[in-house]
């Protein structure tokens, strides 16, 4: 049973690592798409600034509206990619939080086991230890073993505190990303409304040319 449990743990760790790597790749891909869209939007913005400085005509107004529509479409795509990236980050953080919670549970079990061993040894007095070991070196070996156990307890406590701090930080980051996600969803809705309004204005301008 123990062997099966160990094998299950190994496969679980491999699956988690694979999922984490896959998420990382997806997050990086979204980041690259975001950069490309930001460059595209900057070009549209530059074009709009240039056309605004020119003498206004119906033809230029139509061209400007077409550029505005393209920019808004790119804005929508950018917000969508940011939303997708945030969802992926939240998924990644959820995995990290679960892993840290499991790590804390393992550390607690390990610490409890170490404390049980120390308590059992503490119940035996130094005099009893000395009398129970005919060879003096064995007595000092027992003392050294106790010292190693105390050192292990300190390390386990340090790991436990570090994991708790990491867990708190991950939970706070997940909360922030959750708020970002809601903000991006609202922004996406607003941009769709603006895009529809600009399309209507562009259609009206095109009617004037007929």
Phi and psi in degrees as GROMACS dihedral restraints (atoms count N, CA, C in turn):
[ dihedral_restraints ]
;  ai    aj    ak    al  type     phi  dphi    fc
    3     4     5     6     1   -61.1    20    10
    4     5     6     7     1   -41.2    20    10
    6     7     8     9     1   -61.7    20    10
    7     8     9    10     1   -42.7    20    10
    9    10    11    12     1   -63.9    20    10
   10    11    12    13     1   -40.7    20    10
   12    13    14    15     1   -63.6    20    10
   13    14    15    16     1   -39.9    20    10
   15    16    17    18     1   -65.7    20    10
   16    17    18    19     1   -43.9    20    10
   18    19    20    21     1   -62.0    20    10
   19    20    21    22     1   -42.0    20    10
   21    22    23    24     1   -61.1    20    10
   22    23    24    25     1   -39.8    20    10
   24    25    26    27     1   -63.3    20    10
   25    26    27    28     1   -44.0    20    10
   27    28    29    30     1   -61.5    20    10
   28    29    30    31     1   -46.8    20    10
   30    31    32    33     1   -64.3    20    10
   31    32    33    34     1   -34.8    20    10
   33    34    35    36     1   -64.5    20    10
   34    35    36    37     1   -42.3    20    10
   36    37    38    39     1   -65.7    20    10
   37    38    39    40     1   -39.9    20    10
   39    40    41    42     1   -64.8    20    10
   40    41    42    43     1   -43.9    20    10
   42    43    44    45     1   -63.2    20    10
   43    44    45    46     1   -40.4    20    10
   45    46    47    48     1   -64.3    20    10
   46    47    48    49     1   -43.7    20    10
   48    49    50    51     1   -62.7    20    10
   49    50    51    52     1   -39.9    20    10
   51    52    53    54     1   -64.1    20    10
   52    53    54    55     1   -44.4    20    10
   54    55    56    57     1   -64.1    20    10
   55    56    57    58     1   -42.3    20    10
   57    58    59    60     1   -63.7    20    10
   58    59    60    61     1   -41.6    20    10
   60    61    62    63     1   -66.5    20    10
   61    62    63    64     1   -39.1    20    10
   63    64    65    66     1   -64.2    20    10
   64    65    66    67     1   -43.2    20    10
   66    67    68    69     1   -63.0    20    10
   67    68    69    70     1   -42.0    20    10
   69    70    71    72     1   -60.5    20    10
   70    71    72    73     1   -42.5    20    10
   72    73    74    75     1   -63.5    20    10
   73    74    75    76     1   -41.9    20    10
   75    76    77    78     1   -66.0    20    10
   76    77    78    79     1   -39.9    20    10
   78    79    80    81     1   -64.9    20    10
   79    80    81    82     1   -42.8    20    10
   81    82    83    84     1   -65.2    20    10
   82    83    84    85     1   -38.3    20    10
   84    85    86    87     1   -63.9    20    10
   85    86    87    88     1   -42.8    20    10
   87    88    89    90     1   -63.8    20    10
   88    89    90    91     1   -37.6    20    10
   90    91    92    93     1   -63.4    20    10
   91    92    93    94     1   -39.8    20    10
   93    94    95    96     1   -66.9    20    10
   94    95    96    97     1   -41.0    20    10
   96    97    98    99     1   -63.1    20    10
   97    98    99   100     1   -38.3    20    10
   99   100   101   102     1   -63.6    20    10
  100   101   102   103     1   -43.7    20    10
  102   103   104   105     1   -62.0    20    10
  103   104   105   106     1   -43.0    20    10
  105   106   107   108     1   -62.6    20    10
  106   107   108   109     1   -42.0    20    10
  108   109   110   111     1   -67.9    20    10
  109   110   111   112     1   -37.1    20    10
  111   112   113   114     1   -62.7    20    10
  112   113   114   115     1   -39.2    20    10
  114   115   116   117     1   -66.3    20    10
  115   116   117   118     1   -41.5    20    10
  117   118   119   120     1   -62.7    20    10
  118   119   120   121     1   -44.0    20    10
  120   121   122   123     1   -64.7    20    10
  121   122   123   124     1   -38.9    20    10
  123   124   125   126     1   -61.3    20    10
  124   125   126   127     1   -38.3    20    10
  126   127   128   129     1   -66.1    20    10
  127   128   129   130     1   -43.4    20    10
  129   130   131   132     1   -62.8    20    10
  130   131   132   133     1   -41.4    20    10
  132   133   134   135     1   -63.6    20    10
  133   134   135   136     1   -41.4    20    10
  135   136   137   138     1   -62.6    20    10
  136   137   138   139     1   -41.6    20    10
  138   139   140   141     1   -64.2    20    10
  139   140   141   142     1   -39.6    20    10
  141   142   143   144     1   -66.0    20    10
  142   143   144   145     1   -39.4    20    10
  144   145   146   147     1   -63.2    20    10
  145   146   147   148     1   -42.1    20    10
  147   148   149   150     1   -64.7    20    10
  148   149   150   151     1   -44.6    20    10
  150   151   152   153     1   -69.3    20    10
  151   152   153   154     1   -29.0    20    10
  153   154   155   156     1   -67.3    20    10
  154   155   156   157     1   -27.9    20    10
  156   157   158   159     1   -79.9    20    10
  157   158   159   160     1   -15.6    20    10
  159   160   161   162     1   -84.6    20    10
  160   161   162   163     1   162.7    20    10
  162   163   164   165     1   -64.0    20    10
  163   164   165   166     1   131.7    20    10
  165   166   167   168     1   -79.6    20    10
  166   167   168   169     1   128.2    20    10
  168   169   170   171     1  -134.9    20    10
  169   170   171   172     1   167.0    20    10
  171   172   173   174     1   -61.6    20    10
  172   173   174   175     1   -40.3    20    10
  174   175   176   177     1   -63.0    20    10
  175   176   177   178     1   -43.3    20    10
  177   178   179   180     1   -70.0    20    10
  178   179   180   181     1   -34.5    20    10
  180   181   182   183     1   -63.6    20    10
  181   182   183   184     1   -40.9    20    10
  183   184   185   186     1   -64.7    20    10
  184   185   186   187     1   -45.1    20    10
  186   187   188   189     1   -60.9    20    10
  187   188   189   190     1   -40.1    20    10
  189   190   191   192     1   -65.3    20    10
  190   191   192   193     1   -41.7    20    10
  192   193   194   195     1   -65.3    20    10
  193   194   195   196     1   -36.9    20    10
  195   196   197   198     1   -63.6    20    10
  196   197   198   199     1   -40.7    20    10
  198   199   200   201     1   -66.1    20    10
  199   200   201   202     1   -39.8    20    10
  201   202   203   204     1   -62.2    20    10
  202   203   204   205     1   -40.4    20    10
  204   205   206   207     1   -64.1    20    10
  205   206   207   208     1   -43.6    20    10
  207   208   209   210     1   -61.8    20    10
  208   209   210   211     1   -41.4    20    10
  210   211   212   213     1   -64.0    20    10
  211   212   213   214     1   -42.6    20    10
  213   214   215   216     1   -64.8    20    10
  214   215   216   217     1   -38.3    20    10
  216   217   218   219     1   -63.0    20    10
  217   218   219   220     1   -40.3    20    10
  219   220   221   222     1   -67.7    20    10
  220   221   222   223     1   -37.6    20    10
  222   223   224   225     1   -60.8    20    10
  223   224   225   226     1   -43.1    20    10
  225   226   227   228     1   -63.7    20    10
  226   227   228   229     1   -45.7    20    10
  228   229   230   231     1   -61.0    20    10
  229   230   231   232     1   -40.0    20    10
  231   232   233   234     1   -63.2    20    10
  232   233   234   235     1   -47.2    20    10
  234   235   236   237     1   -62.1    20    10
  235   236   237   238     1   -39.4    20    10
  237   238   239   240     1   -62.5    20    10
  238   239   240   241     1   -43.7    20    10
  240   241   242   243     1   -65.9    20    10
  241   242   243   244     1   -39.0    20    10
  243   244   245   246     1   -64.7    20    10
  244   245   246   247     1   -38.6    20    10
  246   247   248   249     1   -63.8    20    10
  247   248   249   250     1   -46.8    20    10
  249   250   251   252     1   -61.6    20    10
  250   251   252   253     1   -42.2    20    10
  252   253   254   255     1   -63.5    20    10
  253   254   255   256     1   -40.4    20    10
  255   256   257   258     1   -64.8    20    10
  256   257   258   259     1   -39.9    20    10
  258   259   260   261     1   -61.1    20    10
  259   260   261   262     1   -42.2    20    10
  261   262   263   264     1   -65.2    20    10
  262   263   264   265     1   -39.8    20    10
  264   265   266   267     1   -64.3    20    10
  265   266   267   268     1   -39.4    20    10
  267   268   269   270     1   -64.8    20    10
  268   269   270   271     1   -42.1    20    10
  270   271   272   273     1   -61.6    20    10
  271   272   273   274     1   -43.3    20    10
  273   274   275   276     1   -62.6    20    10
  274   275   276   277     1   -44.6    20    10
  276   277   278   279     1   -64.2    20    10
  277   278   279   280     1   -36.7    20    10
  279   280   281   282     1   -62.2    20    10
  280   281   282   283     1   -40.2    20    10
  282   283   284   285     1   -64.7    20    10
  283   284   285   286     1   -41.7    20    10
  285   286   287   288     1   -63.9    20    10
  286   287   288   289     1   -42.4    20    10
  288   289   290   291     1   -62.0    20    10
  289   290   291   292     1   -45.4    20    10
  291   292   293   294     1   -60.7    20    10
  292   293   294   295     1   -44.2    20    10
  294   295   296   297     1   -61.8    20    10
  295   296   297   298     1   -41.3    20    10
  297   298   299   300     1   -70.1    20    10
  298   299   300   301     1   -36.8    20    10
  300   301   302   303     1   -63.8    20    10
  301   302   303   304     1   -40.8    20    10
  303   304   305   306     1   -67.0    20    10
  304   305   306   307     1   -37.4    20    10
  306   307   308   309     1   -63.4    20    10
  307   308   309   310     1   -40.7    20    10
  309   310   311   312     1   -63.5    20    10
  310   311   312   313     1   -43.1    20    10
  312   313   314   315     1   -61.9    20    10
  313   314   315   316     1   -43.2    20    10
  315   316   317   318     1   -63.9    20    10
  316   317   318   319     1   -42.0    20    10
  318   319   320   321     1   -64.6    20    10
  319   320   321   322     1   -37.5    20    10
  321   322   323   324     1   -64.5    20    10
  322   323   324   325     1   -43.7    20    10
  324   325   326   327     1   -62.7    20    10
  325   326   327   328     1   -44.0    20    10
  327   328   329   330     1   -64.1    20    10
  328   329   330   331     1   -41.8    20    10
  330   331   332   333     1   -65.3    20    10
  331   332   333   334     1   -41.4    20    10
  333   334   335   336     1   -62.2    20    10
  334   335   336   337     1   -41.1    20    10
  336   337   338   339     1   -64.3    20    10
  337   338   339   340     1   -42.5    20    10
  339   340   341   342     1   -63.3    20    10
  340   341   342   343     1   -41.4    20    10
  342   343   344   345     1   -65.2    20    10
  343   344   345   346     1   -35.8    20    10
  345   346   347   348     1   -63.6    20    10
  346   347   348   349     1   -40.7    20    10
  348   349   350   351     1   -64.5    20    10
  349   350   351   352     1   -44.5    20    10
  351   352   353   354     1   -63.7    20    10
  352   353   354   355     1   -41.7    20    10
  354   355   356   357     1   -63.1    20    10
  355   356   357   358     1   -40.7    20    10
  357   358   359   360     1   -64.7    20    10
  358   359   360   361     1   -38.4    20    10
  360   361   362   363     1   -75.4    20    10
  361   362   363   364     1   -33.2    20    10
  363   364   365   366     1   -65.2    20    10
  364   365   366   367     1   -26.5    20    10
  366   367   368   369     1   -69.3    20    10
  367   368   369   370     1   -17.7    20    10
  369   370   371   372     1   -95.3    20    10
  370   371   372   373     1   119.7    20    10
  372   373   374   375     1   -70.1    20    10
  373   374   375   376     1   159.5    20    10
  375   376   377   378     1   -59.8    20    10
  376   377   378   379     1   -35.2    20    10
  378   379   380   381     1   -66.1    20    10
  379   380   381   382     1   -41.8    20    10
  381   382   383   384     1   -65.7    20    10
  382   383   384   385     1   -38.1    20    10
  384   385   386   387     1   -61.8    20    10
  385   386   387   388     1   -43.5    20    10
  387   388   389   390     1   -65.9    20    10
  388   389   390   391     1   -41.8    20    10
  390   391   392   393     1   -71.1    20    10
  391   392   393   394     1   -29.1    20    10
  393   394   395   396     1   -80.1    20    10
  394   395   396   397     1   -13.3    20    10
  396   397   398   399     1  -114.5    20    10
  397   398   399   400     1   109.9    20    10
  399   400   401   402     1   -67.7    20    10
  400   401   402   403     1   -27.0    20    10
  402   403   404   405     1  -101.0    20    10
  403   404   405   406     1   129.7    20    10
  405   406   407   408     1   -60.9    20    10
  406   407   408   409     1   -35.1    20    10
  408   409   410   411     1   -63.7    20    10
  409   410   411   412     1   -32.4    20    10
  411   412   413   414     1   -67.8    20    10
  412   413   414   415     1   -36.3    20    10
  414   415   416   417     1   -63.0    20    10
  415   416   417   418     1   -48.0    20    10
  417   418   419   420     1   -67.6    20    10
  418   419   420   421     1   -28.2    20    10
  420   421   422   423     1   -64.4    20    10
  421   422   423   424     1   -38.8    20    10
  423   424   425   426     1   -65.4    20    10
  424   425   426   427     1   -40.6    20    10
  426   427   428   429     1   -64.0    20    10
  427   428   429   430     1   -42.0    20    10
  429   430   431   432     1   -63.1    20    10
  430   431   432   433     1   -37.4    20    10
  432   433   434   435     1   -62.9    20    10
  433   434   435   436     1   -39.8    20    10
  435   436   437   438     1   -64.6    20    10
  436   437   438   439     1   -41.6    20    10
  438   439   440   441     1   -63.0    20    10
  439   440   441   442     1   -38.7    20    10
  441   442   443   444     1   -66.1    20    10
  442   443   444   445     1   -37.7    20    10
  444   445   446   447     1   -65.0    20    10
  445   446   447   448     1   -40.5    20    10
  447   448   449   450     1   -63.2    20    10
  448   449   450   451     1   -39.7    20    10
  450   451   452   453     1   -65.8    20    10
  451   452   453   454     1   -38.4    20    10
  453   454   455   456     1   -64.2    20    10
  454   455   456   457     1   -38.6    20    10
  456   457   458   459     1   -61.9    20    10
  457   458   459   460     1   -43.6    20    10
  459   460   461   462     1   -60.5    20    10
  460   461   462   463     1   -43.8    20    10
  462   463   464   465     1   -65.5    20    10
  463   464   465   466     1   -42.0    20    10
  465   466   467   468     1   -65.4    20    10
  466   467   468   469     1   -39.2    20    10
  468   469   470   471     1   -64.9    20    10
  469   470   471   472     1   -41.1    20    10
  471   472   473   474     1   -61.5    20    10
  472   473   474   475     1   -43.4    20    10
  474   475   476   477     1   -63.2    20    10
  475   476   477   478     1   -39.6    20    10
  477   478   479   480     1   -64.5    20    10
  478   479   480   481     1   -46.0    20    10
  480   481   482   483     1   -63.2    20    10
  481   482   483   484     1   -40.7    20    10
  483   484   485   486     1   -63.8    20    10
  484   485   486   487     1   -42.9    20    10
  486   487   488   489     1   -64.1    20    10
  487   488   489   490     1   -39.0    20    10
  489   490   491   492     1   -63.9    20    10
  490   491   492   493     1   -41.6    20    10
  492   493   494   495     1   -64.8    20    10
  493   494   495   496     1   -43.3    20    10
  495   496   497   498     1   -62.1    20    10
  496   497   498   499     1   -41.1    20    10
  498   499   500   501     1   -63.3    20    10
  499   500   501   502     1   -43.8    20    10
  501   502   503   504     1   -61.4    20    10
  502   503   504   505     1   -43.0    20    10
  504   505   506   507     1   -64.0    20    10
  505   506   507   508     1   -42.1    20    10
  507   508   509   510     1   -65.6    20    10
  508   509   510   511     1   -39.7    20    10
  510   511   512   513     1   -65.3    20    10
  511   512   513   514     1   -40.3    20    10
  513   514   515   516     1   -64.9    20    10
  514   515   516   517     1   -42.2    20    10
  516   517   518   519     1   -63.9    20    10
  517   518   519   520     1   -40.1    20    10
  519   520   521   522     1   -63.7    20    10
  520   521   522   523     1   -37.2    20    10
  522   523   524   525     1   -64.3    20    10
  523   524   525   526     1   -43.2    20    10
  525   526   527   528     1   -62.9    20    10
  526   527   528   529     1   -45.0    20    10
  528   529   530   531     1   -63.8    20    10
  529   530   531   532     1   -33.8    20    10
  531   532   533   534     1   -63.0    20    10
  532   533   534   535     1   -41.0    20    10
  534   535   536   537     1   -67.6    20    10
  535   536   537   538     1   -39.7    20    10
  537   538   539   540     1   -60.1    20    10
  538   539   540   541     1   -41.6    20    10
  540   541   542   543     1   -61.1    20    10
  541   542   543   544     1   -45.2    20    10
  543   544   545   546     1   -63.0    20    10
  544   545   546   547     1   -40.0    20    10
  546   547   548   549     1   -63.4    20    10
  547   548   549   550     1   -43.7    20    10
  549   550   551   552     1   -65.2    20    10
  550   551   552   553     1   -36.6    20    10
  552   553   554   555     1   -64.4    20    10
  553   554   555   556     1   -42.5    20    10
  555   556   557   558     1   -66.6    20    10
  556   557   558   559     1   -41.8    20    10
  558   559   560   561     1   -62.5    20    10
  559   560   561   562     1   -39.5    20    10
  561   562   563   564     1   -63.0    20    10
  562   563   564   565     1   -42.4    20    10
  564   565   566   567     1   -62.1    20    10
  565   566   567   568     1   -43.3    20    10
  567   568   569   570     1   -63.4    20    10
  568   569   570   571     1   -41.2    20    10
  570   571   572   573     1   -67.5    20    10
  571   572   573   574     1   -34.8    20    10
  573   574   575   576     1   -63.8    20    10
  574   575   576   577     1   -39.6    20    10
  576   577   578   579     1   -64.6    20    10
  577   578   579   580     1   -44.7    20    10
  579   580   581   582     1   -64.1    20    10
  580   581   582   583     1   -40.5    20    10
  582   583   584   585     1   -63.4    20    10
  583   584   585   586     1   -40.4    20    10
  585   586   587   588     1   -64.1    20    10
  586   587   588   589     1   -40.5    20    10
  588   589   590   591     1   -65.3    20    10
  589   590   591   592     1   -42.0    20    10
  591   592   593   594     1   -67.4    20    10
  592   593   594   595     1   -35.5    20    10
  594   595   596   597     1   -64.9    20    10
  595   596   597   598     1   -39.8    20    10
  597   598   599   600     1   -63.0    20    10
  598   599   600   601     1   -42.3    20    10
  600   601   602   603     1   -63.9    20    10
  601   602   603   604     1   -40.1    20    10
  603   604   605   606     1   -64.9    20    10
  604   605   606   607     1   -40.9    20    10
  606   607   608   609     1   -62.6    20    10
  607   608   609   610     1   -39.3    20    10
  609   610   611   612     1   -64.0    20    10
  610   611   612   613     1   -40.9    20    10
  612   613   614   615     1   -64.6    20    10
  613   614   615   616     1   -41.0    20    10
  615   616   617   618     1   -64.2    20    10
  616   617   618   619     1   -34.1    20    10
  618   619   620   621     1   -65.1    20    10
  619   620   621   622     1   -33.3    20    10
  621   622   623   624     1   -67.1    20    10
  622   623   624   625     1   -23.5    20    10
  624   625   626   627     1   -82.5    20    10
  625   626   627   628     1   -13.8    20    10
